[in-house]
Amino acid sequence: MALSRVKEGVDELFAALPKSEKVLHALILVWVLAQIITSNFMHVHADTLWGSINLTAKLHAYGGLCLLPITLVFVYRVIKRRTIADMYPWLSGNINQIKQDIKVISTLRLPESQPAGLAATVEGLGLLALVLALLTGAIWYLVASNSGSAPQLLEIHKTSVGLIETYFYAHGGMALLHYIHWWRNKE
């Protein structure tokens, strides 16, 4: 009984997404988690030559290169469904829905997801953070594997990874809050 209720809650969280986005979302979630885990076992520093990095670091680099095209397909699918104006409303100065969502949050309630709202904006920023981490990693790989090392690019990549890690944990935390909210309302 409890397992079917868990599945029902997860289905509810992703009810609005097309099946292709659900599959890509799950794939990217697992892949990013694997990238985070492997990064903890890497020993790559500014002066580390590509030929000297360990197997885990190579798996991490190749994993990131393989994740890049999957992420680009996902970003395309999401933007095709939601539009750039929906996910990046601040580009045109449209922050009215974000302000309304913040007011709802200030009452300790979760706002419903709205076009150009806080949830859509955060999702857009998360997609940018993921693409940034993957592109900086790919550029570092291309330079380091051909010239031996690329210390500045490695630092840029490590900094950009901090953004996607923060998003990964915060996004997961928000999903958990929505799941708990759903669970309580079902009782």
C-alpha positions in Angstrom: 0.0 0.0 0.0 2.7 2.5 1.0 4.8 1.8 -2.1 1.8 2.4 -4.4 1.2 5.7 -2.6 4.8 6.7 -3.1 4.4 6.0 -6.8 1.2 8.0 -6.9 2.9 11.0 -5.3 5.8 10.8 -7.7 3.4 10.6 -10.7 1.6 13.6 -9.3 4.8 15.6 -9.1 5.5 15.0 -12.8 1.9 14.9 -14.0 2.2 18.1 -16.1 5.3 16.9 -18.0 5.2 15.1 -21.4 6.6 11.5 -21.2 9.8 12.5 -23.1 10.6 15.1 -20.5 9.9 12.7 -17.6 12.4 10.2 -19.1 15.0 12.9 -19.8 14.5 14.4 -16.3 15.0 11.0 -14.7 18.1 10.2 -16.8 19.7 13.6 -16.1 18.9 13.3 -12.4 20.7 9.9 -12.1 23.5 11.1 -14.4 24.2 14.3 -12.5 24.1 12.4 -9.2 26.7 10.0 -10.7 28.8 13.1 -11.7 28.6 14.5 -8.2 29.6 11.2 -6.7 32.5 10.6 -9.1 33.8 14.2 -8.5 34.4 13.3 -4.9 36.9 10.6 -5.9 38.8 12.7 -8.4 42.2 14.2 -7.6 42.6 16.8 -10.4 44.3 20.0 -9.5 45.5 23.0 -11.5 48.9 21.4 -12.1 47.6 17.8 -12.9 48.4 16.7 -16.4 45.6 14.9 -18.3 47.8 11.8 -18.7 48.1 11.6 -14.9 44.5 11.8 -13.9 42.9 8.7 -12.3 40.3 6.4 -13.9 37.5 8.0 -11.9 38.4 11.4 -13.2 38.4 10.1 -16.8 35.0 8.4 -16.2 33.7 11.8 -14.9 35.0 13.7 -17.9 33.6 11.2 -20.4 30.4 11.0 -18.5 30.0 14.8 -18.7 30.8 14.8 -22.4 28.0 12.2 -22.9 25.6 14.1 -20.7 26.0 17.3 -22.8 23.9 16.3 -25.8 21.2 14.7 -23.7 21.0 17.9 -21.7 20.8 20.0 -24.8 17.9 17.9 -26.0 16.2 18.3 -22.6 16.7 22.1 -22.7 15.2 22.2 -26.2 12.2 20.2 -25.1 11.6 22.3 -22.0 11.9 25.6 -23.8 9.7 24.4 -26.6 7.0 23.6 -24.1 7.5 26.5 -21.6 9.1 29.3 -23.8 12.0 31.6 -22.9 9.6 34.3 -21.6 8.1 31.8 -19.2 11.5 30.6 -17.8 13.4 33.9 -18.0 10.8 36.6 -17.3 13.4 38.9 -15.8 15.0 39.3 -19.2 12.1 41.5 -20.2 11.6 43.0 -16.7 8.4 40.9 -16.1 8.7 40.0 -12.5 5.1 40.4 -11.4 4.4 36.7 -11.0 7.7 36.2 -9.1 6.6 38.9 -6.7 3.3 37.2 -6.2 4.9 33.9 -5.6 7.3 35.4 -3.0 4.2 36.9 -1.2 2.7 33.4 -1.0 5.9 31.9 0.3 6.1 34.6 3.0 2.8 33.2 4.3 4.6 29.8 4.6 2.6 28.3 1.8 3.8 26.9 -1.5 2.7 28.8 -4.6 1.2 27.0 -7.6 3.5 26.9 -10.5 2.6 29.7 -12.9 4.1 30.9 -16.2 6.9 33.4 -15.5 6.7 32.5 -11.8 9.3 31.6 -9.3 9.3 27.9 -10.0 9.6 28.5 -13.8 12.4 31.0 -13.2 14.3 28.7 -10.9 13.9 25.9 -13.4 15.4 28.1 -16.1 18.3 29.1 -13.9 18.9 25.4 -13.1 19.0 24.6 -16.8 21.5 27.4 -17.4 23.7 26.1 -14.5 23.7 22.6 -15.9 24.6 23.8 -19.4 27.3 26.0 -17.9 28.9 23.2 -15.9 28.8 20.9 -18.9 30.2 23.4 -21.4 33.0 24.5 -19.1 33.9 20.8 -18.4 33.9 20.0 -22.1 36.1 23.0 -22.9 38.5 22.1 -20.1 38.6 18.5 -21.4 39.3 19.6 -25.0 42.2 21.9 -23.9 43.6 19.6 -21.1 43.5 16.4 -23.2 45.4 18.2 -26.0 47.8 20.4 -24.1 48.2 18.5 -20.8 46.6 20.9 -18.4 44.3 24.0 -18.3 44.3 25.4 -14.8 42.1 28.4 -15.4 39.5 26.4 -17.2 39.5 23.8 -14.4 38.9 26.6 -11.9 36.0 28.0 -14.0 34.5 24.5 -14.3 34.8 23.8 -10.6 33.1 27.2 -9.8 30.3 26.5 -12.2 29.7 23.1 -10.8 29.0 24.7 -7.5 25.9 26.3 -9.1 24.5 23.1 -10.4 25.2 21.2 -7.2 23.4 23.9 -5.3 20.5 23.7 -7.7 20.5 19.9 -7.6 20.0 19.8 -3.8 17.6 22.8 -3.7 15.5 21.4 -6.5 15.4 18.0 -4.8 14.5 19.7 -1.5 11.6 21.6 -3.2 10.3 18.4 -4.8 10.4 16.8 -1.4 8.4 19.7 0.1 5.8 19.4 -2.7 5.7 15.7 -2.2 5.1 16.1 1.6 2.4 18.8 0.8 0.7 16.4 -1.5 0.9 13.5 1.0 -0.6 15.6 3.8 -3.5 16.8 1.5 -4.3 13.2 0.6 -4.9 12.1 4.2 
